[in-house]
């Protein structure tokens, strides 16, 4: 665990979120362990699902997979859980490192109970649960629209930012992922890769890949390219007198043509077109 949370203050904030949205929200740490939630108890539907053999693990794996997907996004990730309810999750970031996750759910988001029950009954058909009990617990859940969930997700994103601003969460600077990120931030314009980083910290490449996947949602090489292109966008905007070759070199690209190829792939337009768009917009 690379971060520490003020659980008391966090729980109070989750309560405020629930008062506004009436949606349960849960906080996970960077290792996908549940830290706290509000309300404390899960819905009757979820209690029933988790009583089925193996389904508690299904719920855990579903949450973990959602966290991994969310770590690669900047916006919220909304999806159906294995049992058919809607959830939305967003990573809590401090700088470039994911230090936790906020998850809202489990929400019944179908046009009607009849339509939703058809989906849920099919998904849970092999769980060995009483269809009558499952449907009864299902109908206790309020129907929430997609727009309502989107709005709640937007608030949740603001909550994730507020956690860091209000110091409800802090990173352990001595932890390896933090040290690695600081090293990359200081050297990404130089010739570095997973091998050289692993050698610098005297760890194996596999460990580097695991840290990159968990904290950046991508590999080390992809992350370094992203940092370099972000820097290139900044230079194209702020230092219009620099040539593309100079910008490529300053961002760590020794091959000018490769720089243009990578820039177009990540941004959608070549560097010169991006600069012209910025100048025109001003």
C-alpha positions in Angstrom: 0.0 0.0 0.0 1.7 3.2 -1.2 -0.7 5.6 0.5 -2.4 6.4 3.8 -6.1 7.5 4.1 -7.7 9.5 6.8 -10.6 7.0 7.2 -12.6 9.1 9.7 -12.7 12.2 7.4 -13.1 10.0 4.3 -16.1 8.2 5.8 -17.8 11.5 6.6 -17.2 12.6 3.0 -18.7 9.4 1.6 -21.7 10.0 3.8 -22.2 13.4 2.2 -22.0 11.8 -1.2 -24.6 9.3 -0.2 -26.9 12.0 1.1 -26.8 13.7 -2.3 -27.0 10.7 -4.6 -28.4 7.8 -2.5 -25.8 5.6 -4.1 -23.4 3.5 -2.0 -19.7 4.5 -2.5 -16.6 2.4 -1.6 -12.9 3.2 -1.4 -10.2 0.8 -2.4 -6.5 1.2 -2.0 -3.9 0.8 -4.7 -3.9 -3.0 -4.1 -7.7 -3.3 -4.6 -8.4 -3.8 -0.9 -11.6 -2.2 0.4 -10.9 0.5 2.9 -14.3 1.9 3.8 -17.7 2.6 2.4 -21.0 4.3 3.1 -23.4 2.9 3.9 -21.4 0.2 5.7 -23.9 -2.6 4.7 -24.3 -3.8 1.1 -27.8 -4.1 -0.5 -29.9 -7.2 0.1 -29.4 -8.1 -3.5 -25.6 -8.2 -3.1 -25.9 -10.1 0.2 -27.9 -12.8 -1.5 -25.5 -13.0 -4.5 -22.5 -13.4 -2.2 -24.2 -16.3 -0.4 -23.9 -18.4 -3.5 -20.8 -20.6 -3.7 -17.9 -18.8 -5.3 -19.8 -15.6 -5.9 -18.1 -13.6 -3.2 -14.9 -14.2 -5.1 -16.6 -13.3 -8.4 -17.5 -9.9 -6.8 -14.0 -9.4 -5.7 -12.5 -10.2 -9.1 -15.1 -8.1 -10.8 -14.1 -5.1 -8.7 -10.4 -5.8 -9.2 -10.8 -6.0 -13.0 -12.8 -2.8 -13.0 -10.0 -1.0 -11.0 -7.4 -2.2 -13.5 -9.5 -0.9 -16.4 -10.1 2.4 -14.7 -6.4 2.9 -14.0 -6.0 3.4 -17.8 -8.6 6.1 -17.9 -8.9 9.7 -16.9 -12.7 9.7 -16.8 -15.0 7.3 -14.9 -15.5 3.8 -16.0 -19.1 2.6 -15.9 -20.0 -1.0 -16.5 -22.3 -3.9 -15.5 -21.0 -6.2 -12.7 -21.1 -10.0 -13.1 -24.6 -10.0 -11.6 -26.0 -7.4 -13.9 -26.0 -4.2 -11.7 -24.4 -1.0 -12.8 -21.2 0.3 -11.2 -18.9 3.2 -11.9 -15.3 3.6 -10.8 -12.6 6.2 -11.0 -9.0 6.1 -9.9 -7.6 8.4 -7.2 -4.4 9.9 -8.6 -1.6 11.8 -6.9 0.4 13.1 -9.8 0.8 10.2 -12.2 0.4 7.5 -9.7 -2.9 5.7 -8.9 -3.1 5.5 -5.1 -6.7 4.2 -4.8 -10.1 3.9 -6.4 -13.7 5.2 -5.7 -16.5 2.9 -6.7 -20.2 3.7 -6.7 -22.9 1.0 -7.0 -24.5 -1.4 -7.0 -27.2 0.3 -9.0 -30.3 -0.9 -10.9 -30.2 1.0 -14.2 -32.7 -0.4 -16.6 -35.9 1.1 -18.2 -38.1 -1.1 -16.0 -37.8 -3.9 -13.4 -39.1 -6.4 -16.0 -36.4 -5.6 -18.5 -33.7 -5.6 -15.8 -34.8 -8.8 -14.3 -34.6 -10.6 -17.6 -30.9 -9.6 -17.8 -30.1 -10.4 -14.2 -31.9 -13.7 -14.2 -29.9 -14.8 -17.1 -26.6 -13.7 -15.6 -27.3 -15.4 -12.3 -28.9 -18.6 -13.7 -26.0 -20.8 -12.6 -25.5 -19.4 -9.1 -28.0 -21.8 -7.5 -30.1 -19.0 -6.0 -33.9 -18.9 -5.6 -35.2 -16.9 -8.5 -38.1 -15.7 -6.3 -35.8 -14.4 -3.6 -33.4 -12.8 -6.1 -36.2 -11.0 -7.9 -37.7 -9.8 -4.6 -34.3 -8.3 -3.6 -33.9 -6.9 -7.1 -37.2 -5.0 -6.8 -36.0 -3.3 -3.6 -33.4 -1.4 -5.6 -34.5 2.0 -6.9 -34.4 2.5 -10.7 -31.8 5.1 -11.6 -31.3 6.5 -15.1 -28.0 6.6 -17.0 -28.0 10.4 -16.8 -28.4 10.2 -13.0 -25.4 7.8 -12.8 -23.3 9.9 -15.1 -24.0 13.0 -12.9 -23.1 11.0 -9.8 -19.9 9.8 -11.5 -18.9 13.4 -12.3 -19.4 14.3 -8.6 -17.3 11.2 -7.7 -14.5 12.4 -9.9 -14.6 15.8 -8.0 -14.5 13.8 -4.7 -11.4 11.9 -5.9 -9.6 15.2 -6.6 -10.8 16.7 -3.3 -9.3 13.8 -1.3 -5.8 14.8 -2.3 -6.4 18.6 -2.0 -7.8 18.2 1.5 -5.0 15.9 2.5 -7.3 13.0 3.3 -4.8 10.8 1.5 -1.0 11.0 1.3 1.7 8.9 -0.4 4.5 7.1 1.3 7.5 8.7 -0.5 9.8 5.9 0.4 7.6 3.3 -1.4 9.1 1.9 -4.6 6.4 3.0 -7.1 6.8 6.6 -5.9 10.6 6.5 -6.3 10.3 4.9 -9.7 7.8 7.6 -10.9 10.1 10.4 -9.6 13.0 8.8 -11.4 11.0 8.6 -14.7 9.8 12.2 -14.3 13.4 13.3 -14.0 14.9 11.3 -16.8 12.1 10.6 -19.4 13.8 12.8 -22.0 17.0 10.7 -21.7 17.6 7.2 -23.0 15.8 5.1 -20.4 13.6 2.0 -20.6 12.4 -0.8 -18.4 15.8 -2.5 -18.3 17.7 0.6 -17.3 15.1 1.5 -14.6 15.2 -2.1 -13.2 19.0 -1.9 -13.1 18.9 1.5 -11.3 16.6 0.1 -8.6 18.2 -3.3 -8.6 14.9 -5.1 -9.2 13.7 -7.5 -12.0 12.0 -6.4 -15.2 8.8 -8.3 -14.1 8.5 -6.1 -11.0 8.8 -3.0 -13.2 6.1 -4.2 -15.5 3.8 -5.0 -12.5 4.3 -1.5 -11.0 3.7 0.2 -14.4 0.5 -1.8 -15.1 -0.9 -1.1 -11.6 0.0 2.6 -11.4 -0.2 3.8 -15.0 -2.4 1.2 -16.7 0.2 0.8 -19.4 3.7 -0.4 -20.0 6.9 1.6 -19.1 7.7 2.3 -22.8 4.2 3.5 -23.5 4.2 5.7 -20.4 7.6 7.3 -21.3 6.3 8.0 -24.8 3.2 9.6 -23.3 5.3 11.9 -21.1 7.5 12.8 -24.1 4.5 13.7 -26.3 2.9 15.7 -23.4 6.1 17.7 -23.2 6.2 18.1 -27.0 2.6 19.5 -26.9 3.8 22.0 -24.2 6.8 23.1 -26.3 4.8 23.4 -29.5 2.4 25.7 -27.6 4.8 27.8 -25.5 7.9 27.9 -27.7 6.7 28.5 -31.2 10.2 29.5 -32.3 11.5 26.0 -31.9 11.7 23.8 -34.9 10.2 20.3 -34.9 13.6 18.8 -34.9 14.6 20.8 -31.8 11.4 19.8 -30.0 11.9 16.1 -30.9 15.4 16.2 -29.4 14.3 18.1 -26.3 11.6 15.5 -25.7 14.0 12.5 -26.0 13.4 11.5 -29.6 16.6 11.0 -31.6 14.7 10.0 -34.7 12.7 13.0 -36.1 10.5 10.8 -38.3 9.7 8.5 -35.4 8.7 11.5 -33.3 6.2 12.6 -35.9 4.8 9.1 -36.2 4.3 8.7 -32.4 2.9 12.2 -32.0 0.3 11.7 -34.8 -0.7 8.3 -33.3 -1.2 9.7 -29.8 -2.6 13.1 -30.6 -4.4 12.5 -33.8 -2.6 15.1 -35.9 1.0 15.7 -36.9 3.0 18.2 -34.7 2.9 21.0 -37.3 -0.9 20.7 -37.6 -1.2 20.7 -33.8 0.8 23.9 -33.5 -1.3 25.6 -36.2 -4.5 24.6 -34.4 -3.2 26.2 -31.2 -2.2 29.4 -33.0 -5.5 29.6 -34.8 -7.5 29.0 -31.5 -5.6 31.9 -29.9 
